Amino acid sequence: MELQPLTAISPLDGRYRRQLQHLAEYFSEYALMKYRVFVEVEYLFFLSSKKFFTLPPKAFKRLSDLKETFNLEDAKQIKEIEKKTNHDIKAVEYFLKSKLEEEGNTFKEWVHFGLTSQDINNTAIPLLWKHVIEFEYLPSILNLNTQFKLLATGWKDVTMLARTHGQPASPTKLGKEIMVFVERIQNAIDQFITIPFSAKFGGATGNFNAHYSAYSTKDWIKIGNEFVEKHLGLQRMQFTTQIEHYDNLAAQFDCMKRINTILIDFCRDIWSYISIDYFKQQVTKGEIGSSAMPHKVNPIDFENAEGNLGIANALFEHLSSKLPVSRLQRDLTDSTVLRNIGVPFSHTILSLKSIEKGLNKLVLNSEKIYQDLENNWAVVAEAIQTILRRENYPEPYEALKELTRGKNKITREVIQQFIDTLKTTASIKKELKRITPHNYTGVEPVY
């Protein structure tokens, strides 16, 4: 069956292809080939700049153009070569050599000089990962968090009934409750951006054995550091086996997983507020909420986001626990796993889009929020007993417990009548009567 969105096995390439197709520039087989070619060409240029050999201007121009214009036809050529080699990196090497043969054969053996496959994989993959984080992930999560803060600012003065254990509790401000998530996400982002993008570059077992055997007077550690850090913009690990440790990559997965967990918490809270009618949802003409119940407007965007965040986290968990583990100087288990890093990333991006869509549908139901406060005067009992404690009133907590706990309806009148019975001064009674569910909101930081 021909591959198209309706026949794709994965919903990322099927149902959600339109929303995620731009990520193919980072995570497809074509993208991996493109980044491998980029690293191989940059390495060849670097060796030439270090006077190991002289790359003719025509060859330099040809490779520069290839690096910038690498396309699907080029990728198909590499795939054809791989059918013979049964080795994906060697296919890239032969592809580049074939491009250089027209310029002469005197310098083509400098392609992939002294390297093993993982010197290319463990620079190409961190590089594409660095780019997708910088160009796609960080802008997306920062924009979403900015949207959260804008909503928090708009709802800054909206007093609402809090719920601890699902039960009515001391009132809070809706804006402040959104700021809880703004702070949590920003803290996680701050931790995330401190983690370097690590690379391995050092030959078959990390010691530059082949390089040193050919040029024993060269400082290959210095040369390797310069290439990886100054030309690729990555951080070269100094002590490696054939492969990179993946510890920093795993730490990044864990940070993304933690941000996703925070967003799951957010989605569930918004879902709950919708369920108790604190939010209505804008209706899109023509849409159907339920195939059986015409009245329904379901919070599907937050539900979809929660589901996709869960899938992403399950995969991030496997990636972060598996990749740092490899037998002795290497086994191949990291290879197939690394090819899947785009899957949890894509589920994450899909979730961010769903949350944004859901937020744009929210309509504050101020009447319901106000009425909920008015129906729960028992929540001011905390304030009353605390002020009475200040005044050394005997057993104030117990008195308020007797009045309010488990009672069906505590109204303003019930509270006022209770205050009138207290054996305290008129000024204290006046202070207590000023407290309502609508103004008992404490203090909050400036935002």
N, C-alpha and C positions, 0 to 999 in steps of 0.2 A: 504494500500500500504506500502510495507516495506521501512523503512527509509534508504536512501543512498543519495549520493550527487545529483543524478538526480531527486530524489523525495522530497528533503527537501523543506520546505516552505520558510525558510530564505536563501538568497544567501550566508550568512556567513557560513552556514553548507552545502550549495550546491555548487554553482559555485566556491566559493572562499575557500572551505574547505581545499584544499591542502596547501594554503598559511597561514591558520589561525589555523590549527588543534592543534598546540602546546599550544594555549591559553586555550584549554579544561582543562589543568592542573590547571587552576585558576578559570574558570567561569562556568564549567559544574555542574550539580547536584552532580555528583561523587566528584568533587573537593570540593564543599561546605561540603559534608559529611566528606571528609578526613580532612579538617581543623577543623570541629566541633569535630571530634574524637581526633585530636591533642590537642585542648584546654581542652577537658574533661580529657584526660589522664594527661596532664601537671598539671592541677588543683589537680587531685588525688595525683600525686607525690608530689606536693607542700604541701598539707595538711599532708601527711605522713612525709615530712621533718620537718614540724612544730610540730610533735609529737601529732597530734590529734588522730592518730592511727598508727599502724605498718603494713606496707604493706610487706608481705613475699617476699623473693627474687624471688621465682618462679613466683609469680603474677607480680612482677615488670618486670621481663624478658619478660613475655608473653605480657604485655601491651607495653613495649618498642619496641618489635618486631612488634606488631600490628601498632603502630604509624608510624614506618618507612616503613612498607611493605603493608600498606592498599591498597587494590586493588578492582577491579570491583566486584568480588565475595562478598567481604565484603559489598560493597555498595548495592548490590542486597539483601543481608540479611537484611540490615536496611530498604530497601524499602518494603520488605515483612512484617516486623514488623509494619511499618507505615500504611499498609493497615488495620491493626487492631486498632492501636492507633488513626489514623487520626491526628497525631501530629508528625512532623518531628524531633523535638529535643528529645521528649520522646522516640522516636524510637532509637535514638543514645544512650540514657541512657540505655535502655533495652538491646541493642546490647552489650554494654560494660559489663553490669551485667552478661549477658549470658556467656561471655568469662571468667568471674571471678568465676562463679559457680563451675567450675571444680577445682578451687583452694580453695574452701571453701566459706561459706556465711557470715563469721564474719565481713567482711570489704566492701562488695559490696554496702551497703547503703551509703558509703562515695562518691560514684559516684554522681556527680551533687548536692553535699551537699549544702543546703541553697540557691541554685541558681534558677533563672527564665530563661526562654528560651533566653531572650535577653542578658543575661550575656554571653551566648555562641555565639549567632549571632553577637553581637556587639563587640566581640573580634575576632571571626573566620573571619568575612568579612573584617574588617580592616587589619587583618594579611595577608590574601590572596591578598588584594589590595596593601598592602605595598610591598609584594614580586613581584607582577606583575609590579609595578612601577619601582622597583629597578632592576629587572632582564630583563624586556622586554621594558618598555616604555622609561626610561631615556637612556639606551644604544642606542635605535633606534633613538630618536630625537637628541641626541648628535652626533651620527655618521652622520646623515643627515646634521646637521649644520657644521660638519667638512668637509663634501663633498662640501657644499656651499662655505666654506672658501677656499678650494683648488681651486675651479673654479674661485673664485674672485682673488686669487693670480695669476693664469694663465692668467687671462684677465685684469690684473692690468693696462697694458699700452694700452689697446684698447680704443681709443677715439670713441665716438659715439654721434649721434644727440639725444638730449633729447627731450621728448615730454610732454608738460604740456597742459592740456585740449585737448590732442591728436594732438596738433599743434607743429611744429618745435620750439625748445627752446634752450637755452644756452647749448652747448655740455658738455658731462660728460664722465666719464670712466666706462666701462662696469663692471670692477671689483668692483668699488666703489658702483655701483647700487646693486650688489649682497651682498656686505658687509652691506648694509642697512638691509637686511633680517637676516644676521648673527647676527647683534647687537640686533635686535628686538627679535629674538628667544632666544638668550642668556639671555637677560634681563628678559624675561618671565620665563625661566627655573630657573634663580636665585631666582625669587619670589616664584616659585612653591616649590622648595626644602626647603624653610623655614617653610612650613606648616606642622605641626605634624600629625602623624597618630593616631587619637583619638579612645579611646575605652570606653565602659561603663561596669562597673562591680560592682554591689551593691545590688542585690536582686530585689524583685518585684517592688518596687517603688524607688529604689536607696539609701535606708537608712540602708541596711544590717539588716533588721528587723528579719529575720529568724536566721541569724548568731548570732545576739546579744541575741536573746531569748535563744539560746542553750548555748552560752558562753559569758556571760555578762562582764566578766573581760578581755576579749581579745580586743586589739585595732584593730578593723576590718578595719578601714580606712587605717591604716598603712599596715596591712596584704594585703588588696586589692591592694594598690599602689605597694607593692613589687611584687606581683604576675604578675600584668599587665605590669609593667615597666621593671622589671629585668628579668622575665622569658619569657615574650612574646615580649618585645621590643616595646611596644605601650605606648601612654600617656593616663593615666586614668583621665577622667573628674571627678571632685570632687562633683559637684551638678548635679544630673540627675534625670529624671523620670524613667520609666521602660526601656526607650530606650536612646541611645546616641543622642546628639544634632544634629549630622551630619553637623554642621557648617563648620568644617575643611574639611570634605569630599566634601561639596558643594564648598568650596573655591578651592579645587584641581580640581574639575570639571570645574570651571570657568577659572582657569589658563590653563587647557588643551584646553578649548574652545577658549581662546584668542590665544594660539599658533596655533590652527587650523585655526583661522581667518587670522593670518599672512601668513600661508601657502596657504590659498585660494588666498590672494593677490599676493603671489609669482607665483602661477600657472597661474593666469590671466595675469600677466606681461610676463611670458615666452611664454604663448600662443600668446600674442600680438606680441612679437618679432619674433616668428615663422611666424605669419601671414604677417609681413612686410619683411620677408625673411632675417632677421638678423641671423637666425639659419636655417640650413638644418637639416634633420633627417636621421640617418643611416637607410638604408633599410635592413630588414631581409628577406632573400630569402624565398619565398613561401608565405609570408604574403600578404594580400590584404587590401588596404586602403579604397576602395569604391567598392561596388558591381556593380556600373555602370560606374565609371570614373577610368580607369586603372592607370592614372598618379598620383593619390593622395597618399600622405603619411600624414595621419592625426595625430595631437598631442593628441592621445587618452589617453596617460598615465596621462597627466596633467588634461584632462577633467574628467577622472575617479577619480583622486585624489580629484578634486574640488567637484564632486558629493558626494563622500563618506565623505569628511570633512563636507559637509553641513548636511548630515544625522546625523553624530556624534554630531555636535553642537546643532541640534534640540533636541536630546535626552539628552545631557549634560545640556542644558537649563532647561528641565523639571526636571531632577534629582536634580539640584542645587536649584530650586525654590520649589520643592515639599517636599524633604526629611526633611528639617529643620522644617516643619510644621506638628504638631500632636496634636490631641485633648486631652486636660488635661494631664493625666499621660501616656497615649499612645492610639493610635488606630492602626489598622493593615495595614494601607495603605502603610507604608514603606516596609512591607515584600515583597509584589509582585514587588514593584519598585526596591528594592535592587537586586532582582534576575536578573535584566536587565542591571546591570552596565557593563557587558562584551560586550554588543552590541555596544554602542558608542566607547568603547575602541577598539574593533575589527575593526570597520570602520576606526578608526584613524590609526591603524597599517597598514591596507590595503592601506590607502592613502600614508603613508610614503614609502611603498614598490613601489607604482606606481610612485611617484616622483623620487625615485632613478632610477627606470627603465627608465623614461623619460629623466633624466639628462644624462644617459649613451648613449643616442641616439643623443644628440645634437652635431652638427658640426657648428663651427663658420663660417659665410659667410663674411669674411673680405672685399671682393670686394664690396658687397652691402653696408656694413656699411660705407666704405670710400666714395663711390659714393653719398650716402645720405648726407654726410657732404658737399661734393663738390657742390651739387645741392642746398645748403641752406646757401649761404653767408650772407643772411639777419641776421643771428643770431649773427654776430659780431657787429651789430648796438648797442647793449647794451654796449659793451666794448668801442666803439668809443665815444658814447655820455657821458659815465662816465669819460673818460680821458679829454674830452672837458670841462666837468663840473669842473674838477680839475683845468683847465687852465682859468676858468672864461669866457669861450666862451659864447656868447649870445645865449640863447635858443637852446642848442644842441639837447635836446630830441625832440623838435618839428621839427628840421631840419632832423633828422634821421627818424622820423615818416613819414614825407612827402616823404622821399626817398623810404622807404621800405614797409610801411603798405599796405597790400592788393594787392601788385604788384605781377605779375605772376612769374617773374624771376629776381632775384637779383644775379648777377654773381660777380666773383672776379674783373672783369674789371669795372663793375658799381661802386663797392665800391672804387676801386682805383681812378677812375675819380672823384668821390665825394670828396675824401680826397684832391685831387689836387686843388679843388675849395675853400677849406677852407682858411680863412684869419688867418693863424697861422704860426708858425716858421717851418723851414725845418726839424728840429730835431723832432718836434711833429708829423709832417706828416710821417716821417720815422718810428717813434714808432707805429703810427696807421697802417701803411702798413705791419708791421710785424705780426699783428694779423690775424689769419686765423681760420676757423671752426675746423681745426685739432689741433691747439695748445691752443685754448681758453677754457681751462678746469679747471682753478682755482687751488686750493690746496685741499689736503685730508689728513686725519690722516694716520699714518704709520700702515700697517697691513701685 
